[in-house]
Amino acid sequence: MTPLEPLWLLFPGAHSQVSIELAGVLIGMPREQQWHAGLLYMEDGHIRLLHLRWHLDLVACDPPTDFPWACVPLALDADLVEPLVALCQRTQLLLQKGVGPRIPYALRYWETTFSQTGQIKLGSAEHGLTCATFVLAMIRTFVPDFI
């Protein structure tokens, strides 16, 4: 028996195109037993992905076609999501210019966020982020009580 898909979890393979209003969270499996997370956001009518691929390797790109993934749309008011999308777009421009934030890989996370210009603001006793805590830190920049 095939498990039912939750209504809030969108799979691009099951739908002609995943649709998000402004932003969402990508959850994927690039390798067997390895999960990955990133931020999906709209830019010029296209879905883009901003994700911490690995240590010092922040990437803005199209959503992956080489591994299965799903999208969880962010169910937040537009006045909270719009600044997040703008931050993703600014970060993408910085990365294209070669001056984007270089984020170390580290496990401890509690209070790291980002400035309005995309610079990482590490919390006390924190040294970096994982792919999942990168997503949380970006969202908590504008929604401090998100988690």
C-alpha positions as CSV (number, residue, x, y, z in Angstrom):
1,M,0.0,0.0,0.0
2,T,1.3,3.5,-0.9
3,P,1.3,6.0,1.9
4,L,-0.8,9.1,1.2
5,E,1.0,12.4,0.5
6,P,0.2,15.2,2.9
7,L,-1.6,18.1,1.2
8,W,1.1,20.5,2.3
9,L,4.0,18.5,0.9
10,L,4.3,19.1,-2.9
11,F,6.2,16.6,-5.1
12,P,7.3,17.9,-8.5
13,G,7.2,14.4,-10.0
14,A,3.5,14.1,-9.0
15,H,2.6,17.5,-10.3
16,S,3.5,19.1,-13.6
17,Q,5.2,22.0,-11.7
18,V,5.4,22.7,-8.0
19,S,3.7,26.1,-7.4
20,I,4.6,28.3,-4.5
21,E,3.3,31.9,-4.0
22,L,6.5,33.4,-2.7
23,A,8.8,30.9,-0.9
24,G,9.0,27.4,0.4
25,V,11.4,24.8,1.9
26,L,13.0,22.1,-0.3
27,I,13.4,18.7,1.3
28,G,15.4,16.3,-0.8
29,M,17.5,13.2,-0.9
30,P,20.6,13.8,-3.1
31,R,22.2,10.5,-1.9
32,E,20.8,7.4,-0.3
33,Q,20.1,8.1,3.4
34,Q,21.3,11.7,3.1
35,W,18.6,14.4,3.4
36,H,19.1,18.0,2.3
37,A,17.2,21.2,2.8
38,G,17.1,24.6,1.1
39,L,15.0,27.7,0.5
40,L,12.8,27.9,-2.6
41,Y,11.8,31.4,-3.7
42,M,10.2,33.0,-6.7
43,E,12.2,35.2,-9.1
44,D,10.8,36.5,-12.3
45,G,8.1,33.8,-12.4
46,H,10.6,31.0,-11.8
47,I,11.4,28.9,-8.8
48,R,15.0,29.3,-7.5
49,L,16.9,27.4,-4.8
50,L,19.2,28.9,-2.2
51,H,21.0,26.3,-0.2
52,L,24.1,25.6,1.9
53,R,25.5,22.7,-0.2
54,W,28.4,22.1,2.1
55,H,31.1,23.9,4.1
56,L,31.6,27.4,2.7
57,D,29.5,26.5,-0.3
58,L,26.3,28.6,-0.5
59,V,24.6,28.2,-3.9
60,A,21.8,29.9,-5.7
61,C,20.5,27.8,-8.6
62,D,17.5,26.1,-10.3
63,P,15.8,23.4,-8.3
64,P,17.5,20.0,-8.7
65,T,16.7,17.6,-11.4
66,D,19.1,14.9,-10.4
67,F,17.5,13.8,-7.1
68,P,14.0,13.5,-5.7
69,W,12.7,16.4,-3.6
70,A,9.5,17.9,-2.2
71,C,8.4,21.4,-1.3
72,V,6.8,22.7,1.8
73,P,5.3,26.1,1.0
74,L,5.9,28.7,3.8
75,A,2.5,29.4,5.3
76,L,3.4,32.9,6.6
77,D,1.9,36.3,5.9
78,A,3.3,38.0,2.8
79,D,4.7,40.9,4.9
80,L,7.0,38.3,6.5
81,V,7.8,36.3,3.4
82,E,8.5,39.2,1.0
83,P,11.6,40.4,2.9
84,L,12.8,36.8,3.1
85,V,12.5,36.5,-0.7
86,A,14.2,39.8,-1.2
87,L,17.1,38.6,1.0
88,C,17.4,35.4,-1.1
89,Q,17.5,37.5,-4.3
90,R,20.1,39.9,-2.8
91,T,22.2,36.9,-1.7
92,Q,21.9,35.4,-5.2
93,L,23.3,38.6,-6.7
94,L,26.1,38.7,-4.1
95,L,27.0,35.1,-5.1
96,Q,27.0,35.9,-8.8
97,K,29.4,38.8,-8.0
98,G,31.6,36.4,-6.0
99,V,31.1,38.3,-2.7
100,G,28.3,36.2,-1.2
101,P,28.5,35.0,2.4
102,R,30.8,32.1,3.1
103,I,29.1,30.0,5.7
104,P,31.1,27.4,7.6
105,Y,29.5,24.0,8.2
106,A,28.7,23.5,11.9
107,L,26.2,21.7,14.0
108,R,25.4,24.0,17.0
109,Y,22.5,26.3,16.2
110,W,20.3,28.4,18.4
111,E,20.3,32.1,17.4
112,T,22.2,32.7,14.2
113,T,20.4,35.0,11.7
114,F,21.4,37.3,8.8
115,S,21.6,41.0,8.3
116,Q,19.3,42.8,5.8
117,T,22.4,42.8,3.4
118,G,22.9,39.0,3.6
119,Q,25.8,38.9,6.1
120,I,25.7,36.1,8.6
121,K,25.3,37.1,12.2
122,L,26.5,34.1,14.2
123,G,25.0,33.5,17.6
124,S,27.1,33.2,20.7
125,A,29.2,30.0,20.8
126,E,28.0,29.2,17.2
127,H,30.4,28.6,14.3
128,G,28.3,28.0,11.3
129,L,25.2,26.2,10.0
130,T,24.0,23.0,8.4
131,C,21.7,23.0,5.3
132,A,18.6,22.8,7.6
133,T,19.8,25.4,10.1
134,F,20.6,27.7,7.2
135,V,16.9,27.6,6.3
136,L,15.9,28.3,9.9
137,A,18.4,31.1,10.3
138,M,17.2,32.8,7.1
139,I,13.5,32.5,8.1
140,R,14.2,33.6,11.7
141,T,15.9,36.8,10.4
142,F,12.3,38.0,9.7
143,V,10.2,35.7,11.9
144,P,12.2,35.5,15.2
145,D,9.7,33.2,16.9
146,F,9.5,30.7,13.9
147,I,10.8,27.8,16.0
